[in-house]
Amino acid sequence: MEQRQISAELSFDGTADEIWAQLKKDDADTTRTVARNFADARVSFSLGADKPLDSLSEKEWEKAAVSFGLALGPGKDLIEARAVGDSLYVRGDIKGLIEKTGADTQRDDLALLDQMTDAVDELPDALGSIKDALHGKWIEFDPKDFEEFSAEQFTEEGDNSLFPGAVLGEFSAKDKQKALEAIGKALGKNVDIKADGEKNGVERFTLTLPARDTAADLLKGLKPLEDKLGLSEVNAKDFADRDVRITIAVKDGMVNKLSFDPGRLDPNSEAALPVTLSLKAGGSPVKAPTDAKKLNPQDIFGAFAYTAMQNGEWQNAR
């Protein structure tokens, strides 16, 4: 079946109490609030196009519509982002994020947010995008506008702009091919695959790989790209010298579930915190929000300038 849309969801396995017991192995001061957030966390991702995904060219893949979301329980979206065409759409529940952290500074952070909200509400309607951003509504922006603006305003000889796009912007098709070859070679050398049989139309497999050895081979293969990928400070010894097991379920020729324990990669962790990545074909297409206001880079500086003038601080702010 030709699929134009795929979606995925990542979540931790286990109840809040089970996760709490594991987290306390690494940090005895971990609170149950943190464990509950882990248990409720859902990271979602969707990708879609107007033609079958397996027929997309490299340029068409770059233009595919993408969505990302972080929620802590059903209907409790904290962050959402969509990339449609040349625009990015974002909204975030800032108050919800602060409340869910359970940090010692939560009361002060909420008070500061209230002050910022009051100040922003006084902005003129022309800066409505700033108001909407702080109130958790959709805003739209074009990354190129911010890159160009920051380059014009801040870049000096030998400096980078605020939005340099250093990694992805300089990552050519040849670089991508090299990266894929390095990944394939490292996995091919280290991964052991075991078929666990089939039940109810679902085939199951277990992949076992030594974390540190695999990391060493992968870093070696990616050596020519380490600066572009930000790997110059990464060392194989940063990974645990033990095996990582990945269980995979395949249905109708497509991977629909993948589970593993990322803590097995950390040499300093004793906690067992398996996560499951669920995938499915189809679903609702990724579309641009209809009520998003356009955020321009000048709006941010306009908001600061207006607030400073209102507070009689314009001379000091210049």
Backbone torsions as a table, in degrees:
resi	resn	phi	psi	omega
1	MET	NA	131.2	-178.0
2	GLU	-79.4	119.2	-175.9
3	GLN	-102.5	134.8	176.8
4	ARG	-108.1	-4.6	-175.6
5	GLN	-147.1	133.3	172.1
6	ILE	-132.2	150.3	178.9
7	SER	-138.6	155.0	-178.3
8	ALA	-142.5	151.6	176.7
9	GLU	-139.5	131.5	-179.4
10	LEU	-111.2	131.1	179.9
11	SER	-149.2	157.9	176.3
12	PHE	-83.0	142.4	175.2
13	ASP	-84.4	144.3	174.7
14	GLY	107.0	160.1	177.8
15	THR	-80.8	171.0	178.5
16	ALA	-60.2	-40.4	-179.6
17	ASP	-67.3	-39.9	179.0
18	GLU	-64.9	-42.8	179.9
19	ILE	-67.9	-39.3	178.7
20	TRP	-60.2	-43.1	179.7
21	ALA	-61.4	-36.8	179.9
22	GLN	-74.4	-43.0	-178.8
23	LEU	-61.6	-34.8	-178.2
24	LYS	-69.4	-14.3	174.9
25	LYS	-66.8	-31.5	-179.6
26	ASP	-97.0	-29.0	-178.4
27	ASP	-147.7	105.0	-176.5
28	ALA	-63.6	-20.5	-178.0
29	ASP	-89.1	1.2	179.4
30	THR	-59.1	132.6	-178.1
31	THR	-89.7	161.5	178.0
32	ARG	-68.2	-26.4	177.3
33	THR	-59.9	-42.9	177.7
34	VAL	-62.3	-44.6	-179.4
35	ALA	-63.5	-39.4	178.9
36	ARG	-64.6	-37.6	177.0
37	ASN	-64.8	-39.7	176.2
38	PHE	-60.2	-45.3	-177.1
39	ALA	-65.7	-34.7	-177.8
40	ASP	-85.7	-16.2	-172.7
41	ALA	-64.0	135.4	175.1
42	ARG	-136.7	119.8	175.8
43	VAL	-105.7	120.8	-176.7
44	SER	-115.4	153.3	-178.7
45	PHE	-148.7	136.5	176.6
46	SER	-136.9	149.4	179.4
47	LEU	-141.7	134.9	-178.7
48	GLY	-149.8	161.0	178.1
49	ALA	-148.4	170.0	-178.5
50	ASP	-91.0	11.6	175.3
51	LYS	-146.5	163.8	-178.3
52	PRO	-52.6	134.6	-175.3
53	LEU	-61.7	-34.4	-177.3
54	ASP	-74.3	-2.7	178.8
55	SER	-109.4	4.0	-176.9
56	LEU	-74.5	140.6	172.6
57	SER	-80.8	172.7	-179.7
58	GLU	-60.4	-42.6	179.6
59	LYS	-66.7	-36.2	179.0
60	GLU	-69.1	-32.8	175.4
61	TRP	-62.7	-39.5	-179.9
62	GLU	-66.0	-24.3	-179.6
63	LYS	-96.5	-0.8	-179.1
64	ALA	-62.1	145.4	179.3
65	ALA	-77.6	135.3	-175.3
66	VAL	-132.5	143.7	174.0
67	SER	-132.5	150.7	179.2
68	PHE	-138.7	144.2	178.5
69	GLY	-149.7	147.5	173.4
70	LEU	-125.6	123.1	-179.8
71	ALA	-130.7	152.1	173.7
72	LEU	-118.3	73.6	-178.4
73	GLY	106.2	161.8	-179.2
74	PRO	-59.1	130.5	177.3
75	GLY	71.7	11.6	-178.0
76	LYS	-116.7	60.1	-179.6
77	ASP	-70.0	127.6	178.0
78	LEU	-100.6	-38.5	-180.0
79	ILE	-138.9	135.0	173.6
80	GLU	-136.6	141.6	177.5
81	ALA	-144.7	143.4	177.2
82	ARG	-137.4	140.9	173.9
83	ALA	-116.7	113.0	-178.7
84	VAL	-132.1	119.5	-176.3
85	GLY	65.6	-131.8	-179.8
86	ASP	-94.0	-0.1	-174.2
87	SER	-107.4	150.4	171.2
88	LEU	-110.1	140.4	178.7
89	TYR	-122.7	130.2	-174.4
90	VAL	-138.9	144.2	167.1
91	ARG	-148.7	147.6	-177.9
92	GLY	-147.0	141.0	176.5
93	ASP	-90.2	87.6	-175.1
94	ILE	-63.6	-43.5	179.5
95	LYS	-62.1	-42.6	179.1
96	GLY	-62.7	-39.1	178.3
97	LEU	-62.4	-43.9	-179.7
98	ILE	-64.6	-43.3	-178.2
99	GLU	-65.8	-33.2	-177.0
100	LYS	-79.2	-17.9	-178.0
101	THR	-69.9	-31.9	-177.6
102	GLY	65.6	21.9	-176.9
103	ALA	-73.0	158.0	179.1
104	ASP	-62.9	-26.3	-177.2
105	THR	-91.6	11.9	-173.5
106	GLN	-56.1	-45.6	-177.5
107	ARG	-62.5	-43.9	179.4
108	ASP	-65.9	-39.8	-179.7
109	ASP	-64.0	-40.9	179.3
110	LEU	-67.5	-37.7	178.0
111	ALA	-64.3	-41.4	177.8
112	LEU	-64.1	-40.1	178.5
113	LEU	-62.3	-40.8	177.9
114	ASP	-61.5	-41.3	178.9
115	GLN	-64.0	-43.5	179.3
116	MET	-64.3	-40.6	-180.0
117	THR	-63.5	-43.4	178.1
118	ASP	-60.5	-41.8	-179.8
119	ALA	-66.2	-43.0	-178.0
120	VAL	-66.8	-35.5	-179.6
121	ASP	-63.5	-17.8	178.7
122	GLU	-86.7	-5.0	-179.1
123	LEU	-68.4	152.0	177.6
124	PRO	-66.8	160.9	-177.5
125	ASP	-60.0	-26.1	179.7
126	ALA	-62.1	-21.6	178.9
127	LEU	-106.5	33.1	-178.3
128	GLY	-61.0	-26.9	-180.0
129	SER	-64.3	-34.5	177.8
130	ILE	-66.8	-42.3	177.2
131	LYS	-59.9	-47.9	-177.7
132	ASP	-63.0	-38.5	-179.4
133	ALA	-60.3	-43.9	-177.3
134	LEU	-74.9	-24.4	179.7
135	HIS	-92.6	9.7	174.5
136	GLY	78.5	21.4	178.1
137	LYS	-96.8	165.1	-179.5
138	TRP	-66.7	136.4	169.5
139	ILE	-127.3	153.8	-179.8
140	GLU	-119.3	139.5	172.3
141	PHE	-151.7	157.0	178.5
142	ASP	-105.8	114.7	-178.5
143	PRO	-53.7	-33.5	-179.1
144	LYS	-63.6	-35.3	178.6
145	ASP	-62.0	-41.5	-178.7
146	PHE	-71.4	-37.6	177.6
147	GLU	-63.1	-46.0	-178.3
148	GLU	-66.7	-41.8	-178.4
149	PHE	-65.7	-45.0	-179.2
150	SER	-66.7	-34.6	178.2
151	ALA	-65.2	-40.5	-179.7
152	GLU	-69.1	-38.2	-172.1
153	GLN	-88.2	-32.8	-168.7
154	PHE	-120.6	-22.1	-174.5
155	THR	-72.7	125.5	171.3
156	GLU	-117.2	169.3	-177.5
157	GLU	-57.8	125.7	179.1
158	GLY	89.4	-4.3	-179.5
159	ASP	-105.6	162.1	172.9
160	ASN	-101.2	156.2	174.8
161	SER	-75.0	171.8	179.0
162	LEU	-66.9	-26.3	179.8
163	PHE	-125.0	70.8	-171.0
164	PRO	-71.6	-26.6	-175.8
165	GLY	59.8	34.2	-170.8
166	ALA	-60.4	-42.6	-174.6
167	VAL	-77.0	-62.6	-174.0
168	LEU	-70.5	-34.7	-177.7
169	GLY	-64.5	-29.1	-177.7
170	GLU	-102.4	6.5	-176.6
171	PHE	-91.5	102.1	-175.1
172	SER	-82.2	172.7	177.0
173	ALA	-61.9	-36.4	178.2
174	LYS	-66.1	-38.0	177.5
175	ASP	-63.9	-41.9	178.9
176	LYS	-61.1	-41.3	179.4
177	GLN	-63.7	-41.5	178.2
178	LYS	-62.7	-41.7	-179.5
179	ALA	-64.2	-44.5	179.2
180	LEU	-63.2	-40.0	178.5
181	GLU	-64.7	-40.1	179.4
182	ALA	-65.3	-41.9	178.6
183	ILE	-64.6	-46.4	-179.6
184	GLY	-61.5	-40.3	-179.8
185	LYS	-67.3	-43.3	-179.4
186	ALA	-64.9	-42.6	179.9
187	LEU	-70.1	-42.1	-179.9
188	GLY	-60.3	-33.9	-179.4
189	LYS	-77.0	-32.8	-169.0
190	ASN	-109.9	-23.7	-173.0
191	VAL	-82.4	133.4	172.7
192	ASP	-108.3	126.4	-176.2
193	ILE	-111.0	130.7	179.1
194	LYS	-126.5	127.7	177.0
195	ALA	-82.3	128.1	-177.1
196	ASP	-103.5	10.4	176.6
197	GLY	97.0	180.0	-176.7
198	GLU	-127.7	140.8	177.7
199	LYS	-149.2	128.6	179.4
200	ASN	55.1	38.7	177.0
201	GLY	79.3	6.3	-179.7
202	VAL	-112.7	121.1	176.1
203	GLU	-90.2	139.5	-178.9
204	ARG	-122.5	140.7	-179.9
205	PHE	-135.0	153.2	173.7
206	THR	-122.2	125.4	176.5
207	LEU	-105.8	128.9	178.8
208	THR	-121.2	131.0	179.1
209	LEU	-144.7	142.0	175.6
210	PRO	-75.5	119.9	-171.7
211	ALA	-59.4	-51.6	-173.6
212	ARG	-69.4	-42.8	-179.8
213	ASP	-63.8	-41.1	179.3
214	THR	-64.9	-42.2	178.6
215	ALA	-62.1	-41.0	-179.6
216	ALA	-62.2	-44.9	179.9
217	ASP	-67.5	-37.3	-179.7
218	LEU	-68.7	-44.2	178.9
219	LEU	-64.0	-35.3	177.7
220	LYS	-64.4	-43.8	-179.7
221	GLY	-68.1	-30.1	-178.5
222	LEU	-93.1	6.0	-177.6
223	LYS	-51.0	-44.9	-179.6
224	PRO	-64.7	-16.7	-176.4
225	LEU	-112.1	8.3	-170.8
226	GLU	-61.0	-35.5	-180.0
227	ASP	-68.7	-42.0	-179.9
228	LYS	-67.9	-30.4	-178.3
229	LEU	-94.9	-2.6	-179.9
230	GLY	69.4	35.2	-176.1
231	LEU	-105.4	7.3	-173.3
232	SER	-63.4	-25.6	-178.9
233	GLU	-99.6	1.5	-177.9
234	VAL	-88.8	134.2	-178.6
235	ASN	-127.0	148.2	-179.9
236	ALA	-59.8	-26.9	-180.0
237	LYS	-71.2	-9.3	174.8
238	ASP	-73.4	-9.7	-178.2
239	PHE	-109.2	148.0	-177.2
240	ALA	-66.5	145.4	176.9
241	ASP	-89.6	67.2	-179.8
242	ARG	-157.0	166.9	-176.7
243	ASP	-79.5	148.7	171.9
244	VAL	-118.2	131.3	179.4
245	ARG	-110.6	134.6	179.5
246	ILE	-121.8	122.8	176.4
247	THR	-100.2	136.2	-175.0
248	ILE	-127.6	134.6	174.4
249	ALA	-113.1	132.1	-177.8
250	VAL	-122.1	127.4	178.3
251	LYS	-132.4	132.8	-179.0
252	ASP	54.7	37.6	177.0
253	GLY	76.6	8.1	-178.0
254	MET	-128.3	137.0	174.9
255	VAL	-64.5	123.3	178.9
256	ASN	-117.2	-5.7	175.7
257	LYS	-158.7	138.9	-179.4
258	LEU	-141.5	128.4	-178.2
259	SER	-129.3	140.6	175.3
260	PHE	-161.8	167.7	-179.5
261	ASP	-109.5	102.2	-178.0
262	PRO	-63.7	-22.0	178.3
263	GLY	-62.8	-21.1	178.7
264	ARG	-67.5	-16.2	179.0
265	LEU	-82.2	-20.3	-173.9
266	ASP	-92.1	117.7	-177.9
267	PRO	-66.8	-16.9	-177.6
268	ASN	-102.2	6.1	-176.1
269	SER	-108.0	136.3	174.2
270	GLU	-112.1	-6.3	-178.0
271	ALA	-74.7	142.2	175.5
272	ALA	-104.6	107.9	-177.1
273	LEU	-129.4	72.4	-178.3
274	PRO	-65.4	144.7	176.0
275	VAL	-121.3	154.9	179.2
276	THR	-124.2	131.3	174.7
277	LEU	-106.8	113.4	179.1
278	SER	-101.6	133.8	-179.0
279	LEU	-124.8	146.9	175.2
280	LYS	-149.9	149.6	178.3
281	ALA	-89.6	154.3	179.0
282	GLY	85.8	-159.8	-178.6
283	GLY	103.0	-179.5	-178.0
284	SER	-72.6	138.8	178.8
285	PRO	-67.5	152.2	177.6
286	VAL	-79.8	120.5	-178.4
287	LYS	-126.5	156.9	176.8
288	ALA	-72.6	137.8	175.9
289	PRO	-61.2	143.7	-176.2
290	THR	-83.8	-16.9	-173.6
291	ASP	-111.4	18.3	-177.3
292	ALA	-77.6	137.1	174.7
293	LYS	-95.7	143.3	-177.0
294	LYS	-76.2	128.0	176.1
295	LEU	-104.8	118.7	176.2
296	ASN	-101.1	150.7	-179.4
297	PRO	-58.2	-32.5	179.9
298	GLN	-65.7	-25.3	-179.1
299	ASP	-63.1	-37.2	-178.1
300	ILE	-64.5	-46.7	179.6
301	PHE	-69.4	-33.1	176.6
302	GLY	-64.0	-38.7	179.3
303	ALA	-65.4	-43.2	178.1
304	PHE	-63.3	-45.0	-177.9
305	ALA	-64.1	-43.9	-179.0
306	TYR	-63.1	-44.0	-179.4
307	THR	-64.5	-40.4	-180.0
308	ALA	-63.9	-42.2	179.8
309	MET	-66.7	-38.3	178.6
310	GLN	-63.5	-31.7	-179.4
311	ASN	-90.9	4.5	179.5
312	GLY	70.8	25.5	-175.3
313	GLU	-114.6	14.5	-173.8
314	TRP	-60.3	-40.7	-179.2
315	GLN	-62.8	-38.2	179.6
316	ASN	-74.8	-25.6	-175.9
317	ALA	-80.3	-17.9	-176.5
318	ARG	-71.2	NA	NA
